[in-house]
């Protein structure tokens, strides 16, 4: 088992091509979502997931009010652009 940053980074970078074909399932609320590993770098791993607008609305309408779609919808609704000083 890897228990330090350097070994984890080394293993990720050595397997970069194969890892970029992998998906990570993450439970958010009552649902499980698949995120693609889209980047492996020296400092971080990048996860990616496309969520269509119609999927957001359909999820909310079907009662999924604590899932990823709800979080995205709330973030969009609550966003206010910062005023430039």
C-alpha positions as CSV (number, residue, x, y, z in Angstrom):
1,X,0.0,0.0,0.0
2,X,1.3,3.4,-1.0
3,X,1.5,5.8,2.0
4,X,3.4,8.8,0.7
5,X,3.1,11.5,-1.9
6,X,6.3,10.7,-3.9
7,X,5.5,7.0,-4.4
8,X,1.9,7.8,-5.3
9,X,3.0,10.4,-7.8
10,X,5.6,8.1,-9.3
11,X,3.2,5.3,-9.7
12,X,0.6,7.6,-11.3
13,X,3.1,9.1,-13.8
14,X,4.4,5.6,-14.7
15,X,0.9,4.5,-15.5
16,X,-0.4,7.7,-17.0
17,X,-1.6,6.3,-20.3
18,X,-3.6,3.5,-18.7
19,X,-4.9,5.5,-15.9
20,X,-6.4,8.1,-18.3
21,X,-8.7,5.3,-19.5
22,X,-10.1,4.6,-16.1
23,X,-13.2,5.8,-14.3
24,X,-13.7,6.6,-10.7
25,X,-17.1,6.1,-9.1
26,X,-18.0,8.6,-6.4
27,X,-21.2,8.5,-4.3
28,X,-22.8,11.9,-4.0
29,X,-26.1,11.9,-2.1
30,X,-28.0,8.8,-3.0
31,X,-26.5,8.3,-6.4
32,X,-23.1,7.1,-7.7
33,X,-21.4,9.0,-10.5
34,X,-18.6,8.0,-12.8
35,X,-15.8,10.5,-13.3
36,X,-13.2,9.9,-16.0
37,X,-9.5,10.4,-15.0
38,X,-8.7,13.0,-17.7
39,X,-5.3,14.1,-16.5
40,X,-2.3,12.8,-14.5
41,X,0.3,15.5,-13.6
42,X,3.2,16.0,-11.3
43,X,1.0,17.7,-8.7
44,X,-2.6,16.3,-9.1
45,X,-5.1,14.0,-10.8
46,X,-7.8,15.6,-12.8
47,X,-11.3,14.1,-12.8
48,X,-13.9,15.0,-15.5
49,X,-17.6,14.5,-15.9
50,X,-20.0,16.1,-18.4
51,X,-23.5,16.8,-17.0
52,X,-26.0,17.9,-19.5
53,X,-28.5,20.6,-18.6
54,X,-31.5,18.3,-19.4
55,X,-30.0,15.7,-17.0
56,X,-29.8,18.4,-14.3
57,X,-33.5,19.3,-14.7
58,X,-34.7,15.7,-15.1
59,X,-32.8,14.7,-11.9
60,X,-34.3,17.6,-9.9
61,X,-37.8,16.8,-11.2
62,X,-37.5,13.2,-10.3
63,X,-36.7,14.1,-6.7
64,X,-33.0,13.8,-6.6
65,X,-32.4,17.0,-4.6
66,X,-29.1,16.0,-3.0
67,X,-27.1,14.6,-5.9
68,X,-24.5,16.1,-8.2
69,X,-27.1,17.7,-10.5
70,X,-28.6,19.6,-7.6
71,X,-25.2,20.8,-6.5
72,X,-24.5,22.0,-10.0
73,X,-27.9,23.7,-10.4
74,X,-27.5,25.5,-7.0
75,X,-24.0,26.7,-8.0
76,X,-25.2,28.1,-11.2
77,X,-28.3,29.8,-9.6
78,X,-26.2,31.3,-6.7
79,X,-23.3,32.6,-8.9
80,X,-22.7,36.3,-8.9
81,X,-19.9,37.8,-10.7
82,X,-17.3,39.7,-8.6
83,X,-17.2,43.4,-9.2
84,X,-13.9,44.7,-10.5
85,X,-12.3,47.2,-8.3
